[in-house]
């Protein structure tokens, strides 16, 4: 992932604004790989001279979004919110402020609608018919019920059996003939 920072060369002192830097993922502990100086080729470091500091933007029903992986995180009390802000500041030492914007039901509905539309668009792109999706759902339910019933008959836990049996159902794309 690329992030944009202002940089200053440690050798010649050259300041460069809005430089694209590579930011590693969770495996690399989110470390930023800085490019070398354009003038002398020396090592650079992030510079905050322009007065612009990074911020972490969150959604909220109280608060939603951890800032790192983007997964929803709902906080139900003020104490949990304060712990979350402290956690964000500990993980991102350069963050001076954490702005929390309230999340409305309308915004949640809009995100859910966008996710549904993206799924529909992907199915249309692949040529998957709605009838195939409905048929797949019916097949999944039938296979799951049959596997759970068989597991109960053998005095076993039905949940793993139902989950394992669902893997045998072909995808909706395969059922509609879009994928061989």
N, C-alpha and C positions, 0 to 999 in steps of 0.2 A: 504494500500500500504506500502511496506517496503522500507526504504531508508537506506543507509549505512553512518555512521558517526564514527569518532574517539571520544571516551569518556574519561572523567577523573572523578574519584570518589571525591565527596566533603568531605568525611569523612577520607579515608585513602590515597587519592592522587594517587591511582592505575590508570595507563593509559592503555587503551585497544584500539587497532586499528581495524577498519572495523567492527563495531558492527551494526547488523541489528536493526533498530528502526522502530516502527510503526508510519506512518504519516497519520493523519486524512484527511478527505475530506473537501469539501467546507463548510459543516455544522459545522465541528469542527475548522474552520478557519485555516486549514492546519497545526495544531499543531502537533509536534513530541512528541510521548510518549517514554520516555527514559527508558531502562531497568535498574534494580538495579545492583550494583557492584558485580562482580563475586567473589571477595575476602571477603568483609565484609557485603555485602547486602545493603550498603548505597546508597543514591541518586547520580546519575551521571548527567553530563552536557556535551554538545558538546564541544570538544576541537579542536582548530585549530593549535596545536603545530607542527603538521607535515608539516604545510605550505600549505596545500591543502584546498582551500576555495571553496564553492559551486559556480557553474556558471549556468546560464540559457541559454540554447542553442536555438536559433531561426532560422527559415528558413526565406528567404526574397525574395520578388519580389522587394520590397524595404525592408520590414520586414514582415514575415509571422509567426504566432504562438505566442500566448500571454504568453507562458511559464507556465501558470497555468492549463488551460483546453485543450491545444493543438489544439483548433480550429484555422483555418487560420485567420490572421489579416494582412491586406495589408495596408502599410503606403505609402502615395503618396508624402510626402514632408519631407525635413530634420527636420523641426520644429515638425512634428508629430512623427518622429523617436526619437527626443530628449525627447518629452513628454512621449513616451512609455518607454524609458530607465529610466527616472526619476520615472515613475510609478512602474516599475519592482524593482528598488532599494528601493522604499518606502515599497513595499509589502514584500520584502525579504531583511531585513537589513544586513544579513551576506554576501550578494553578493557584491563583490568589483569591479568586472568587468562584463560587458555584451558584449559578442562577437556576432557580427552580421555577418552572412555568407550570401552572395547573393544567391538567388534562381534562377536557370536557367529554361528555358522552358523544357529542357530535364528532369530535376528532377521533375517538375510538371507533365510531361507526364508519367514518371515512376511511380509516386504515384497514378495517375489516373488508369494506367494499372494494378497496383497491387490491387487496390480496385475492379476493374472490375473482375479480376481473382479470388479474394476471394469470390465475389458474385457467380461467375460461379462454383467454387469449392463447395460452400455451397449448391447450387442447385443440383449438381451432388451427393453430400453426401446424400441429402434428396430424391434423385430419381425423381427430378422435370424435366420433359421434356421441351425442348425449345419450342415445339408446344404449351404447356400449358401456358408458359409465354406470347407468342404471342397472344393466345386466350384471356388471362386475359387482356392484353393491349387493345384489340379490345372491349371487354366487358366494360371495364372502360370508354373508349371513348364514346361508344354508350349510356351507362347509364347516363354519365355526360351531354351529349348533350340533351338527353331527359328531364332530370331534369331541366336544364337551360332553355330550351324552355318552359316547363310548368311554371316555375317561372316567366319568362317574360310575358307569357300569363296572369298570375295573377297580373302583375305589381309589382313584387317583385325583390329583388336583386338576380341575378342568381348565383353568386359565392358561397354563403353558401349552396344553394340547390345542386349544382354540387358536392361540397365536401361531403355533407351528403350522397348523393346517391352513391358515390364511395365506401362507407363503406359496402354496400350491396353486392358487388362483391366478390365472393369467391377467396381465394388465389390461386396462381399458383400451389402450392403443393396440394391443395384440388382438383383442376381441373385435375391434372395428376394422382390422386389416391394415392399419396405418404402419404398424411395425411387424416384420415377419417373425 
